[in-house]
Amino acid sequence: MAQSGRVVSRAVVRRNYAILPPEGVATSVLPEWRDTLARVLTAPAMGAKFVEYLLEIAPGGGTQQSLREDVQMFLFVLDGQAELDLNGKSHRLGPGGFAYGRPGTRFTLRASSPLRLLWLKKVYVPFGTGRPADLVGDEAKVPGETYMGIDGLLLKTLLPADLAFDMAMNIFTFPPGYSLPMIETHVMEHGLYFLQGQGLYYLGETWSDVKAGDFIWMGPYVPQSFYATSTTPSRYLYYKDVNRDVEL
């Protein structure tokens, strides 16, 4: 049946930020992933200094690969079950399971059921002699900390606050009607995936509707804030670059 009428989209792409609803992100194939549909959520082509994918993997599908010696990674399971071998150690990951792989990681991942996960890669910026270690966990077991003294507004930090790490992965939870207490403007960039709920996100000079499944990239110095509008808590997972001086 032919398409009739004008199509619309909630997607917004600007020089230093983007909002991508899932229905508009095309699927592609990654050569080292078997039985996998990939959606590239952000990449250097957009202006980001990292790449983040949404992967849908059929049972038995997955990958076996080695990252470049200066590239690190982070995995977060949205749905399904995965078997992960990370630098010679075996793990099982379910929904909310996550894994950080140090620069030069060797890993094998196999879906033991239909699997959806986020996969982030970033060039590691060294500092001193310390190097980050692999880390595997479950976000359900990570305690949330009250953010800026606001009861109910919770922040989970999935990676250690350690100078060996040049990146952070956090989960924010907002009860209905809660918001960030300010409009932030900072040098760090973000990759943000909405796990649950909906709300209004302020980017640049505009409040935009966002909901579960949406992805946002925010470059440096983009004014930003969030207000939760759903009747259930709103949650999002976000990346930011940390612990390093500004490159000149």
Secondary structure, 3 states (H helix, E strand, C coil): CCCCCCCCCCCEECCCEEEECHHHCCCECCCCEEEEEEEEEECHHHCCCCEEEEEEEEEEEEEEEECCCCEEEEEEEEECCEEEEECCEEEEECCCEEEEECCCCEEEEEECCCEEEEEEEEECCCECCECCCCEEEEHHHCCCEEECCEEEEEEEECCCCCCCCCEEEEEEEECCCCECCCCECCCCCEEEEEEECEEEEEECCEEEEEECCCEEEECCCCCEEEEECCCCCEEEEEEEECCCCCCC
